[in-house]
């Protein structure tokens, strides 16, 4: 074992531990590791920076803006309101109306704004029709994940793997190529949620704080649920030391974390990302902080989403449809021959869509930087560099030989299953993009050493890295619904683990049939 191999393995181990312990944001953790590789001579400055100019990474950045444009157009809020049944209904009937449509929407939009918009509306609706909101919020997060695996743009992970494939010199994914297996996982997953979510998910958990218990002098205040984001300045600080009231003009009455309601001795509680704070605030609180990145979600029991005119909604939806259709048609051989000097791919059309949305003020162009999740972009860019370091140092080949040696009697199918399990474990413990970064060079080396096509391994990475169902920490949408639904960690394990197994079985069975070794 050379120094470079040992150095990279120790650095990757430290990275995984730091990500699991949540010492820093994922982007900074990965960037720190990349700088270590630069200092050790494993990466050149050019290799370190290549990820920042990668087409997949830039596509993700612009898709954040497109998703924000759709959100600000008010289209999503109007869609979910039409889907929610009014009057007496059942959990199954309501889920039957909602879940397939939400899965379809999330195949073309970033999952986070879909959940941020839909979650408070669904919770408010459930209370009005006397149904437990807990039966809908985890399924909401899960169907956005299931929808996202069906298209190239459904999740940033697919675009990350696509970018790595192009960097490795292979043909990338077409717009709907991943749907060849993703659609089957999504259909079976949604049917599973129809059949079992009502039984496996808890009934409503009573909050420790009730509005009607507040003293009369607080009549001008109302109850607001605020889910803390990664940029909240009080993360890992005691509530008493941070002084939330001085910063935001609202008083914290309760902290909801992992299905527990903490209402006593709040001053000594450390604030964590994903915590839901129940605060007493006036109407200005949501208006002031509604678009701030320090809170992932604010819910005050009222409709706070923008409701622009129909013209703006339809124009935004038309741009989205044209972007999708354009990227799909642009992949046809006849179109490629007609426009040999222009690559009419998703990057081309998302660039055009973003600029049109900015100039037509579908989203405020002056504030465009606040709508981009920079930590995700830095994570993605550093993921390319880490993948390159694993190849340069020989780590990818060593680990690949080890995996092949453990299962050389069983052929590539067993290795495909092993790659799914490894990637899926990483995505539940760290982040989906970091998981893809660690798995990709292994997949490339395994397929090279065995002399088989790498495409089945690339596809299985996409499926496994997105299949974060068993824990709330692997996917941001799970963290969001955990807070607003007051779920326990075990709620995710109980309903999510079978969904992980479903994804595993369908992936390992179908992928080799569609993309032969």
N, C-alpha and C positions, 0 to 999 in steps of 0.2 A: 504494500500500500504506500503510495507516494505521499509527499507532504501536501500536495495540492488536493488530493482526494480526501485526506484526513481533515484538512482545513475546511473544505467545503461541507463535509458531513457534519462537523462540529458547528459550523455556522448555521446550517439548515436546522440542526437540532435546537440550537439557541433560538432561531426564528420561530419554530413551532411552539416552543415553551413560552416565548414572549407573547405570541398571538393568543395562546390558550389562556394565559394569565391576564390578558388585556392590559399590558403595561403601557402601551402607546396605541395610537391608531394604526391599523394594518399598513397603510401607505408608508408611514415613517419607519415601521419595523422592517419592511422589505427594503426600503431605501437605505437603511443602516447596513443591512446585509450586503447590498450591492456595493456600497462604498468600501466595505471590508474586502470584497473581491477585487475591487479596483486597486486598493492599497497592496494586496498580495500579488498583483500582476496576473491574476486569473482572467480579468476583463480589461480590455482596452477602453479608453474614454469613448471611442466610437461605438463599441459594443454596449457600453453602459447606457448610452443615450439613444440607441436605435429604437427602443420601445416608445420613446416620447414622440417619435414621428411615424409610428406604425399606423397604417390605415384603419385597422380594427379599433385601436384606441381612440383615434379621432372620430370614428363613426359613433362610438359610445358617447363621446362628449356632445356631439350634435344631437344625438337621440334624446339626451337629457333636455335639450331646449325644445325639441319637437314635442316631447311629452308635456313639458310645461305649457307650451302653446295650446295643446288640446285641453289641459286642465283649466287654463285661464279662459278658454272659450266657453266654459260651462257645459260642454257636451257630455262629459262623463257624469256629472251630477244629474243631468236630465235623464240620461239613460237608466241609471240605477233607480231613480224614482218611478220610472215607468215599469221597471221590472218587479218592484216590490208590490205584492198583492195587498189591497186594502180590504179592511173588514176581517171577518173571521177566517182563519186559515190554519194550516198545520206546518210543522217544520219541514216535512218532506215536500209538500206542494211549493212552499216558498223557495226551498233549495233547488227544486226542479226548474223553477223560473229563472233563478239567479245564476247558479254555478256554471252551466254551459256557456252562457253569454259572457260572463266575466272571464272565463278561460280563453274565449275567442279574442276578447279585447286585449288581454295581457300578452297574446302572441305577437302583438304589434306595438305595444307601449311598454315603457319601463314599469316594473311591478310596483315600485314604491308609491308613485303618485296615485295609482289605481287603488291601492289599499288605504292610503291616507285620505282619499276622498270618500271611498265607499264605507270604511269602517264606522265612522261616527254616524253616518246616515242610516246604516243598517242597525246600529245599536239603538238609535232613537226610534226607528220604525218598530223594532222588536218590542221595545217597552210599550209602544202605543197599541200594539195588537196582542199584548199579554203573552209573548213568547220569549223564552230565554235567549238573550243575545249570544250567550256562550255556545249555542248550537250552530252559529253562523260565522263567527269571526275567524276561528282556525280554518274551517273550510274555505273561507275567503282567501286567506293567505296561500293555502295549498293549491287552489285552482289557478291562482296567478302564476305559481311556479310550474304547474302542469301545462298551462297554456304557453309559457315562455319557452319550453323545450321543443316546441313544434316548428319554430322558424329561426332563421339566422339572427334576426334582431330581437327575438323574444326575451333574451337575457344577455347581459354583458359577457357571461362565460362563453357563450357560443361564438361571439365575435372575437374574444381573446384566442380561443382555440383556432378559429378561422385564420386569424392573423399569424399565429405560429405556424400553421400549415403552409401558408404562402411564403413565410420566411424560410421554411425548410425546402422550398422548391417544388411543392406539390400543388395540385389544383384544389382550391378551397371549396367551401360549401356553397351550393346554390341557395336561393331564398327559402325554398320549402323542402330542401333535401332532408333535413333532420326530421321533418314531419313524417317521413316514411316509417320511422319507429316511434317518434314522439306522439303522434296522434293516437296510436294504440295504447300507449302508457296513459295519456290524458283521458281517453274514454274509459278505460278500466279503473283509473284512479277516481274519476268523477262518480262512476257507478258504485265504487267502494264507499265513497263519502255519503252518497244517497242511502246506502244500505246500513251503514254502521255508525256514522258520526253522531246521530241522535242518541244512540245507546252508549257510546264511548265517551262523549263529552259531558261535562258536569252541567247541572242546572245553574241558574243565576246565583253567584256568590254575593251576599249582601255587603255593600260597602260599609266601612266603619263610620263614615260621615254622611249624614243626610241633610239636605238643604233645609228641611222644615225643622231641624233641630237647632238651627242657628238662631242667635238672639235677634230680637226685633230690630235693634239698631243697625243690623246688617241688611236691611230690606233693599238697599240699593245695590247690593252685591249678589252675585250668583256663583254657582259651583262650576268650575272649569277643570277639565282633566288635561294635563300637559305632559306629554311623553318626552323625556329628555333625549336630545340627540348627542352625537359625538362632539359637537362644538360647544355644548353647554359649558360655561366657564367654571361651574362648580363641581365638575366630575371629580370623584375621589376626595371631596372635601366634606367636612361635617356641615349639616344644614345650619347649625348655630354659627359656625365660623364664616360661612358664605353670606349669610344675611339676605335671603331671597327677597324679602319684602322691600329692602332698600334698593335692590337692583331692578325689580320688576313691578313694585307697587301692589303686590298681592301677598296674601298670607297663606302659608302651607298648612293644611289641616290634616292631611293624610298622605302616606306614601304607599303605593301599591307595587309589590315586587314578588314575582314568582308565585302568584296566587295568594299572597298574604297581604293583609291590610294593617299597616302600622300607623297608629294614631296617638300613641303615647311616647313621651320622651323623644320627640322628633329632633330636637336640637343636637342630639348626639349621634344621629343616623348619618352615615356616609352616603352621598349621592352617587348613583351609578348610571351609566348609559342604559337606556331602556326603562328606567324607573318611570312610573306614572305618578305625578304629583297632583293631588286634589287640592286646589287652591280656591279661596274666596276672592273674587276680583270683580271690577265693574266692566262695563261694555268696552272700555278703551283697551283692555288687556289683549283681547283677541285681535282687535284692529291693529294694534301696535306690533304685536309679536307673531301675527298669523303667518307672515312670509319669512320669518326669521329662521335661520338654520340651526339655532340653538335648541329649538323644539321640533321634533319630528312630526308631531301632531298636536293640535289643540282642539278640544271638543267641549262646547258649553251647552249642549242640548238644543242649539239653534242652528239654522241653516246659514253657514258662513261662507259657502262657496260662491264664487262670482256667477251671476246670471246675466250675461250679455245678451244682445239681440240674437234672433234666429239666424240672421245673415252671417254673423261672425262664427256661430257654431257650425253652420253648414260649410262655410268657406274653410274652416280649420279641418273638418272631416274630409272635405274634398282634397285638400293638400295631402293629408295622410294617405288617402286611397291612391292618389296619383303617384306618391312616393313608392308605395308597395307594388303597384302594377308596373310602374316604370322599371323598378329594379328586377322584377320577375321577367318582363318582356325583354329587358336588356341582356338577359342570359341566353336568349334563343340564338342558335347558329346564324339564322338569316339576318338578325339585327347586328350581330358581331361583324358579319361580312359587309353589311351596308355602312357601318361606322367603324372602320378598322383603326382609326386614330383616336377614338374616344372610347373609354371603357365605361359602358353604361351600367355600372353596378350600384349597390346600395350606397356606397360612399358618394358617388356622383349625385344621386337623387336626394339623399339626406342633406347634402350641402345646399342644394338648390332650395329645398323645403325650408331649411333653417333661415336662409337669407330672406325668402319671401315672407315668412312669419315675422321676422324682425322688422322689415320695412313696412309691413301692413299693420304693425303694432298688435299682433295677436298675443305676443308677450312683450313686456317693456324692454326695448333694446338696451336702454341705459343700465339696466340691472341684470344683464344676461349672465354675468359671472356668478351671481348668487344662486342661480338655478342649476349649476353644474356641481356634481359631487366630486370635488378635486381629490379627495382621499381615494376614491375608487379609481380615478384615472391614474394617480401615482402608483397605486397598487398594480394596475394593469401594466403600466410602462415598466415597472421594476420586475414584474413577472417574466417579461421577455428576457431581461438581463440575467435573472436567476436561472432561467432555463438554459441560456447560453453558457453560463458558468458551469452548470452541471455537465454539459457536453464537453467544454474545453478542458475541464479537470479530469475527465474520465469517470466521474461518479455515475453518470447515467449508464455507461457500459458495465461497470462493476455491479451495480444494483440489478441491472437487467440480467446479467449472467447468474447472479444469486437466485433471482426469481425463476429463471428458466431451469436452473439446476434443481430447484425444489420440485418442479412439476414437469420435467422433461419427458416423462413417460406418458403424459396425458395430452399433449398437443396444444395448439393455440387456443382452443376453446376454454380450457382451464385457465390459461394465462389471461384471457379476456375477462373471465370472472374475477380473477385475482386483481386485475387492474381496476375493475369497478369497485371492489371492496376497499382497496387502498385509497382511491380517489374519494369515495364516499365517506370514509372515516376522516380524512383530512377536511372535507368540506363541513362536516358536523362540528369539528373541533376548531377550525380556523375560519377561513373565508373561501368562498367558491372560486374566486380568481386565483388566490394563492394555491389552492388545491390543484387547479388546472396547470399552474406553472410547475409544480413539483411532478405531476403525473406525465406531462407531455414528453419531456426528454426520455423518460423511462419507456413510454409507449413506442417512441421512435427507435430507441435502441433495441428493444425486444423484437420488434418486427424486422429490423435489419439483421439481427443475429440469427433469427429463425428463417429468414428469407421469404417472408410472407408480406402481403399488403398491409401498410400501416393504417389504412382508412377505418377498419373496424375498431381499432384501438382509439383512434381520434374521436369517433362517434361515441364510444362508451365513456370517454372522459367527459364529453358534454352532458350526457345523461346523468352520470354519477355525481358530477360537480354541482349540478342544479338540484339534485334530489335531496334537499336538506329538509327533512320532515320530522326527524326524531328529536331534535333539540330546538329551542328558541334562539340559540346564539349563532347558528350557521347562516341565517338569512335575515336581513333587516325587517322584512315584512312579518316574520314570525315574532320578532321582538316588539313590533308595533302592536300586534293584536294581543300579545301576552299582557301588555300593560292595560290596554283599554278593556280587555275581556277578563282581567284579573285571573288569568290561568296559572296553574302550577306547572312546574317543569315536567311532572309525571303525566300531565294531560297530553303534552306533545309526544312523549314516548309511547303512551297507550294507543293513540290513534295514528301516529306517524310511522312507527316501526313497521307495521304491515304494509304501509305505502312504500317504504323503502324496499321491502322484500318484493313487492309487485313490480316496482321499477327494475330491480335487479333481474328478476326472472324473465320479464319481457325483453329487456335489453340483451341479455346473454343468449336468448333463443333466437330473436329476430335479426339482430345486427349481422351475424355471419351469413344469414340467408340473403340479406339485401346487399351487403358489401362483402363479398366472398374473400376469404384469405388468399 
